Amino acid sequence: MTVLFVNACLRDDESRTLALCREYLEGIDDVQEVNLGQLRLEPFYAESVAYRAQLEKAGVFDDPIFDLSKQFAEADEIVIGAPYWDLSFPAALKVYIEHVSVCDVTFHYTDDARCEGTCRARHLTYITTCGGSVAGANLGYDYLCGIARMFGIPETRFAAAENLDVVGTDVEAQLNVARQTLAQLKATR
């Protein structure tokens, strides 16, 4: 089983989100990590969109521009780790999703114009930490749920350690809440 870990923890080893992700992934033999802080993907602009569309239309998917999309489509499980920033997640993750969202790789259209996902993953697990609470404003997770449906991933799962920057919060207790959730999710792999 191949697990694709999309690491959007841009603070590297200082990231509490990354620490939770590493704990969740512990013991898995085949983890492919995409480190967005190191990858530094560029957003698509007119020229790059036109280039990719030309290749898609021709059915030519061996160009490196499709490598991330193929990796995503072929993974058995997707784990995304990203801190809760500005009601969602770092922009680097949105740019990554732009790169993996490719017609005829992660999804396609049926003859009756319905979007149908083609990804192999059974679930997408989203792990985050935040200084406050995500209740009622977890727009990043909502977005990833929509992307998972579009890509044909039947289940999305979520774990968070919240209120980590609130004065008086027992940070370790909050991290343990997330750890308990992750242990339950890990048991249902």
Salt bridges, closest charged atoms under 4 A:
GLU14 OE1 - ARG11 NH2 3.61
GLU23 OE1 - ARG179 NE 2.78
GLU33 OE1 - ARG22 NH1 2.94
GLU56 OE2 - ARG52 NE 3.48
ASP76 OD1 - ARG120 NE 3.76
GLU77 OE2 - HIS123 NE2 3.56
GLU77 OE1 - ARG189 NE 2.77
ASP112 OD2 - ARG114 NE 3.19
GLU116 OE1 - HIS108 NE2 2.74
GLU155 OE1 - HIS123 ND1 3.96
ASP165 OD1 - ARG16 NH2 3.17
GLU172 OE2 - ARG179 NH1 2.72
